[in-house]
Amino acid sequence: MIDGMSVTPAERKPIVSAADFDLSDYDFWARPMPEREHAFRLLRGLDRPAFYEEMEISFAPKGPGYYALVKHADILEASRNPEVFCSGDGGATNIPDMPPEFTEYFGSMINMDDPRHARLRRIVSRAFTPKMIKQFEADVEAAAVRIVDDLIAGGPGCDFVTEVAAKLPLKIICDMMGIPERDYGSVFDRSNVILGGFDPEYGGDDMTTVAEKLLAAGMELQQLVQDLAAHRVEHPTGDLTSSLVNANIDGEKLTAQELGSFFILLVVAGNETTRNAISYGLRLLTQNPDQRALLLADLDGRLPGAVEEIVRLASPVNFMRRKVTRDHEMNGQLYRKGQKVVLYYWAANRDESVFPDPLRFDVARDPNPHVGFGGPGPHFCLGAHLARREITVMFRELLRRIPQIEGGRPQRLYSSFINGIKHMDCAF
């Protein structure tokens, strides 16, 4: 369990039963973490998945509502059945069906079904195999060394999120794509806007303003990579952008729009989620000194397990949405064609039937079948190998050189989609 939040809650009704909260109400996502954990524990205790009305938003029609899947078994089964629980009809990263102008920028393969999804994943997946990730290993390690050098030189008291956790994945992804260092700050800021939701620091509390900022951020990121791609056609290099625009894989290439959407997915998913896992990891080690001591006693041996446990408890992506393509019964519940289900990975990673004492941080937890990178199936996180490598390298460097570094009280992102930390002081 991790404390802290970014929004001061108003007077709220105590959560005693599942009727005392509404997952569609943004106010729920500003509640303290213990209240959120209690709420999802109540939902897991129900005989049937809870059903919620969709929130009305100004730029999309109100949908039919959705079932909240919060049990590990439900999420595994839905993930394994993409022909029944589809991603492409209205999008997977949002509960409302998004209008066409949004899909121009955010219509990446995460919001698609086969065969188009398989085609795009086949083209880009060759850059994310374990063999390819190993080629980036020296770059990841060198970047981590520089980040910790700067941290030590600057001294304690800095913002760990912006000065440490965010820097590694941002640099690695931008370097992979060939984005010059002068654009790092712009990429970082735009990705914050895209995932910032209604957080006052990034988006705001007015739906029209949020939508405008979201579209503008998507347009700017897409233009950045499309300009780079146009240059790479004439001047190819060894970066991923050059490979994607010049390589012909099984007779297939990415269109300019597909490349732009993929880049947005890559910088958002690969940057935001990994930096949140690193930030949560430091906070977990701070709150659990016994686990820190256990990890330090055998850093190389226990670090892989610690990374999995960090990802489980951090669960940087709270949910993905699916739409039912035909009537289907799953674990005793009948789902009708056209209905929506929301897969709450964060809740599944705390399922008591799968994870004994689920709120306990245990670097030696084994087995650890978490869904922090999504469930099994075609939409399992393409960058999971890279994310694991970055988290591992960052903590190895930190704990070898500053073994007693601690993270202060985190400022949480106000979002239903991303379980994020915006800012967190560090001390050593």
C-alpha positions in Angstrom: 0.0 0.0 0.0 1.3 3.5 -0.9 0.1 6.6 0.7 -0.4 10.1 -0.6 -2.6 11.8 -3.2 -2.6 14.8 -5.5 -6.1 16.2 -4.9 -7.5 17.2 -1.5 -10.8 15.3 -1.1 -14.1 17.1 -0.2 -16.4 15.6 2.4 -17.2 12.2 1.2 -19.5 9.4 2.3 -17.6 6.6 4.0 -17.3 3.4 2.0 -19.1 0.7 3.8 -20.6 -1.2 0.9 -20.2 -1.4 -2.9 -23.2 1.0 -3.1 -21.2 3.8 -1.5 -19.1 4.7 -4.5 -19.2 5.0 -8.3 -16.2 4.2 -10.5 -17.5 6.6 -13.1 -17.4 9.5 -10.7 -14.0 11.2 -10.9 -14.3 12.1 -7.3 -13.7 8.4 -6.5 -10.2 8.6 -8.0 -9.2 11.4 -5.7 -9.9 9.3 -2.6 -6.9 8.2 -0.4 -5.4 4.9 -1.5 -6.6 2.9 1.5 -10.2 3.9 0.6 -9.7 2.9 -3.1 -8.2 -0.5 -2.0 -11.1 -1.1 0.3 -13.6 -0.2 -2.5 -12.1 -2.7 -4.9 -11.9 -5.3 -2.2 -15.7 -4.9 -1.8 -16.2 -5.3 -5.6 -14.1 -8.5 -5.7 -16.4 -9.9 -2.9 -19.5 -9.5 -5.1 -21.0 -12.6 -6.7 -21.3 -10.8 -10.0 -19.4 -7.9 -11.6 -20.8 -4.5 -10.7 -22.4 -2.4 -13.4 -21.9 1.3 -13.8 -23.4 4.1 -15.9 -21.0 6.0 -18.0 -20.0 9.6 -17.2 -21.3 12.2 -19.6 -18.6 14.0 -21.5 -19.1 16.9 -24.0 -17.1 15.4 -26.9 -18.5 11.9 -27.0 -22.0 10.3 -26.8 -23.0 8.7 -23.5 -22.6 4.9 -23.8 -24.6 2.0 -22.4 -22.5 1.6 -19.3 -20.0 -1.1 -18.4 -19.2 -4.0 -16.1 -16.2 -3.6 -13.9 -14.0 -6.7 -14.0 -11.9 -6.7 -10.9 -11.1 -10.4 -10.4 -7.9 -11.9 -11.7 -9.7 -14.9 -13.3 -12.1 -12.6 -15.2 -9.3 -10.5 -16.6 -7.3 -13.5 -17.7 -10.3 -15.0 -19.5 -11.4 -11.8 -21.2 -7.8 -11.1 -22.3 -7.5 -14.6 -23.9 -10.7 -14.1 -25.9 -10.1 -11.0 -28.1 -12.7 -12.2 -30.6 -15.4 -11.8 -28.0 -13.9 -8.9 -25.9 -12.7 -6.6 -28.7 -10.5 -3.5 -28.4 -11.2 -1.8 -31.8 -14.9 -0.8 -31.4 -14.6 2.6 -29.8 -11.1 2.2 -28.3 -9.5 0.3 -25.4 -7.9 3.2 -23.5 -11.2 5.0 -22.7 -14.6 4.0 -21.4 -16.7 6.3 -23.8 -16.4 5.6 -27.5 -14.0 8.2 -28.9 -15.0 10.4 -31.9 -13.0 10.1 -35.2 -10.8 13.2 -34.6 -9.3 11.5 -31.5 -8.6 8.2 -33.3 -6.5 10.1 -35.9 -3.9 10.6 -33.2 -4.7 7.9 -30.7 -5.8 5.1 -33.0 -2.8 3.0 -32.3 -2.7 -0.8 -32.3 -3.8 -0.9 -28.7 -7.2 0.3 -29.9 -7.4 -2.2 -32.8 -8.4 -5.8 -33.4 -7.0 -8.4 -35.8 -6.2 -8.6 -38.6 -5.2 -4.9 -38.6 -3.7 -5.2 -35.1 -1.7 -8.2 -36.0 -0.3 -6.5 -39.1 0.9 -3.4 -37.1 2.3 -5.5 -34.3 4.1 -7.7 -36.7 5.8 -4.6 -38.2 6.9 -3.0 -35.0 7.4 -6.0 -32.7 10.9 -6.9 -34.1 12.3 -3.9 -32.3 11.1 -5.2 -28.9 12.3 -8.8 -28.8 14.6 -9.8 -25.9 17.5 -10.0 -28.5 16.9 -6.5 -29.6 16.4 -5.2 -26.1 19.8 -6.7 -25.2 21.4 -4.4 -27.9 20.1 -1.4 -26.0 21.4 -2.7 -22.7 24.6 -0.7 -22.7 22.7 2.5 -23.5 20.3 1.9 -20.7 23.1 1.2 -18.2 25.1 4.3 -19.4 22.0 6.5 -19.1 21.3 5.2 -15.5 24.9 6.0 -14.5 24.6 9.6 -15.7 21.2 10.0 -14.0 22.6 8.8 -10.7 25.8 10.9 -11.2 23.6 14.0 -11.6 21.4 13.0 -8.6 24.4 12.7 -6.3 25.9 15.9 -7.6 22.7 17.8 -7.0 22.2 16.4 -3.5 19.0 15.2 -1.8 15.8 17.1 -1.9 15.2 16.9 -5.6 12.0 15.7 -7.3 12.7 12.1 -7.8 10.0 11.7 -10.5 11.2 14.4 -12.8 15.0 14.1 -12.1 15.4 10.3 -12.0 12.3 8.2 -12.7 11.2 10.0 -15.9 14.6 10.6 -17.4 15.6 7.0 -18.1 12.6 5.8 -20.1 12.2 9.2 -21.9 15.9 9.1 -23.1 15.8 5.4 -24.1 12.6 5.8 -26.1 13.6 9.0 -27.8 17.0 7.6 -28.6 15.4 4.5 -30.1 13.2 6.6 -32.4 16.0 9.1 -33.2 14.3 12.0 -31.5 17.0 14.7 -30.7 17.7 15.7 -27.2 16.4 19.2 -27.7 12.9 17.7 -28.1 13.0 15.6 -24.9 11.2 18.3 -22.8 8.5 18.7 -25.4 7.9 15.0 -25.6 7.7 14.7 -21.8 5.3 17.6 -21.5 3.0 16.3 -24.3 2.9 12.8 -22.8 1.9 14.3 -19.5 -1.0 16.2 -21.1 -2.2 13.0 -22.9 -2.3 11.0 -19.7 -3.0 13.9 -17.3 -6.8 13.6 -17.5 -8.5 16.1 -15.3 -5.4 16.7 -13.2 -5.2 20.6 -12.8 -1.5 20.5 -13.4 -1.8 19.0 -16.9 -5.3 19.1 -18.2 -7.9 20.9 -16.1 -11.4 20.4 -14.8 -13.2 21.6 -17.9 -14.0 18.8 -20.4 -13.7 21.1 -23.5 -10.4 22.4 -22.4 -9.1 18.9 -21.6 -10.2 17.7 -25.1 -8.5 20.6 -26.8 -5.3 20.1 -25.0 -5.4 16.4 -25.6 -5.8 16.8 -29.4 -3.2 19.5 -29.5 -0.6 17.3 -27.7 -1.4 14.4 -30.0 -1.1 16.5 -33.1 2.3 17.9 -32.0 3.8 14.5 -31.2 2.5 13.0 -34.4 4.0 16.0 -36.4 7.3 15.6 -34.7 7.8 12.0 -35.7 6.3 12.4 -39.2 8.8 15.2 -39.9 11.6 13.0 -38.7 10.3 10.1 -40.8 10.2 12.2 -43.9 13.9 13.1 -43.3 14.8 9.4 -42.6 13.4 8.4 -46.0 16.1 10.4 -47.7 18.7 10.1 -44.9 18.3 6.7 -43.3 20.1 5.9 -40.0 20.1 3.0 -37.6 17.2 4.3 -35.4 13.8 2.7 -35.2 12.1 5.5 -37.2 14.4 4.9 -40.1 13.8 1.1 -39.9 10.0 1.6 -39.8 9.8 4.0 -42.7 12.3 2.2 -44.9 11.9 -1.5 -44.1 9.5 -3.6 -46.0 8.5 -6.4 -43.7 6.6 -9.2 -45.5 5.5 -6.7 -48.0 4.1 -4.3 -45.4 5.0 -0.8 -44.2 3.6 1.7 -41.8 1.6 4.6 -43.2 2.5 8.1 -41.9 -0.6 8.1 -39.7 0.2 4.7 -38.3 3.7 5.7 -37.5 2.5 8.8 -35.7 0.0 6.9 -33.7 2.6 4.3 -32.8 5.0 6.9 -31.6 2.3 8.4 -29.4 1.7 5.0 -27.9 5.4 4.4 -27.5 6.2 7.6 -25.7 3.1 7.5 -23.6 3.1 3.9 -22.6 6.8 3.4 -22.5 7.6 6.7 -20.7 4.7 7.3 -18.3 4.2 3.7 -17.1 7.9 2.9 -16.5 8.6 6.2 -14.7 5.6 5.5 -12.4 6.9 2.0 -11.7 10.3 3.4 -10.7 8.7 6.1 -8.6 6.4 3.6 -6.8 9.4 1.3 -6.3 11.3 3.8 -4.3 8.3 4.6 -2.2 7.7 0.9 -1.5 11.3 0.4 -0.5 11.1 3.4 1.8 7.9 2.1 3.5 9.3 -1.4 3.8 12.8 -1.3 5.2 12.8 -5.0 5.9 12.3 -5.7 2.2 15.0 -3.2 1.3 17.4 -5.0 3.6 16.4 -8.3 2.1 17.0 -7.0 -1.4 20.3 -5.3 -0.6 21.6 -8.6 0.9 21.4 -10.2 -2.5 20.8 -7.4 -5.0 21.5 -9.3 -8.2 19.6 -12.4 -7.1 16.5 -10.7 -5.7 16.2 -7.7 -8.0 14.2 -9.6 -10.8 11.6 -10.7 -8.3 11.5 -7.2 -6.7 10.8 -5.6 -10.1 7.8 -7.9 -10.7 6.5 -7.1 -7.2 6.9 -3.4 -7.9 5.0 -3.6 -11.2 2.3 -5.6 -9.4 1.7 -3.1 -6.7 2.3 -0.1 -8.9 0.0 -1.3 -11.7 0.7 1.9 -13.7 -2.2 1.4 -16.0 -5.5 1.0 -14.0 -7.6 -0.4 -16.8 -8.3 -1.2 -20.4 -11.8 -1.4 -21.9 -13.3 -4.1 -24.2 -16.6 -4.3 -26.0 -18.5 -7.6 -26.3 -18.9 -8.8 -29.9 -21.5 -11.5 -29.2 -23.5 -12.9 -26.3 -21.0 -14.8 -24.1 -21.0 -16.4 -20.7 -17.9 -16.0 -18.5 -17.5 -17.3 -15.0 -21.2 -17.5 -14.5 -22.0 -14.0 -15.9 -23.8 -13.5 -19.2 -22.5 -10.6 -21.3 -24.7 -9.3 -24.2 -23.4 -8.2 -27.6 -22.6 -4.5 -27.5 -22.0 -4.3 -23.8 -18.7 -3.0 -22.4 -16.4 -4.4 -19.8 -13.5 -2.6 -18.1 -10.5 -4.7 -17.1 -9.2 -3.2 -13.8 -5.6 -4.6 -13.7 -4.9 -2.7 -10.6 -7.7 -4.5 -8.8 -6.8 -7.9 -10.2 -3.2 -7.5 -8.9 -4.7 -7.3 -5.4 -6.9 -10.3 -5.7 -6.8 -12.2 -2.5 -7.5 -15.5 -4.2 -4.3 -15.2 -6.2 -1.9 -13.1 -4.1 -1.7 -14.1 -0.4 -1.7 -10.9 1.8 -1.9 -8.9 -1.4 -1.1 -5.4 0.0 2.2 -6.7 1.4 5.3 -5.7 -0.6 7.3 -8.9 -0.8 10.4 -8.9 -3.1 10.6 -12.7 -2.8 6.9 -13.3 -3.8 6.7 -16.4 -5.9 4.7 -17.1 -7.9 3.7 -13.6 -9.0 1.3 -13.9 -11.9 0.5 -10.2 -12.0 -1.2 -8.4 -14.9 0.8 -5.2 -14.6 1.7 -5.5 -18.2 -1.8 -6.5 -19.2 -3.4 -9.9 -19.5 -2.4 -12.8 -21.8 -3.3 -12.5 -25.4 -2.5 -10.3 -28.4 -2.5 -7.0 -26.4 0.1 -8.0 -23.8 2.5 -5.1 -23.5 4.9 -5.0 -26.4 7.5 -3.1 -24.3 7.4 -5.4 -21.2 11.0 -6.6 -21.8 12.2 -3.1 -22.2 10.3 -1.8 -19.1 11.7 -4.6 -17.0 15.2 -3.9 -18.1 14.9 -0.2 -17.4 13.4 -0.7 -13.9 16.1 -3.3 -13.1 19.0 -1.2 -14.3 17.7 1.9 -12.6 17.4 0.3 -9.2 20.6 -1.6 -9.5 22.5 1.7 -10.0 20.6 3.5 -7.3 20.9 0.8 -4.6 24.5 0.1 -5.3 25.5 3.8 -5.0 22.9 5.3 -2.7 21.5 2.2 -0.9 19.6 4.3 1.7 17.8 6.6 -0.7 14.2 7.3 0.4 11.2 8.6 -1.3 8.9 11.2 0.4 5.1 11.5 0.3 4.0 11.3 -3.3 1.8 13.7 -5.1 -0.7 11.6 -7.0 -2.0 12.1 -10.5 -5.7 12.8 -10.6 -6.7 10.1 -13.2 -8.9 7.1 -13.5 -6.7 5.6 -16.2 -3.1 6.0 -14.9 -2.0 5.2 -11.4 0.6 7.9 -11.5 2.9 9.8 -9.2 3.6 13.4 -10.4 6.1 14.5 -7.9 8.0 13.0 -5.0 11.0 14.3 -3.0 13.9 12.1 -2.3 16.4 12.0 0.5 19.8 10.2 1.0 
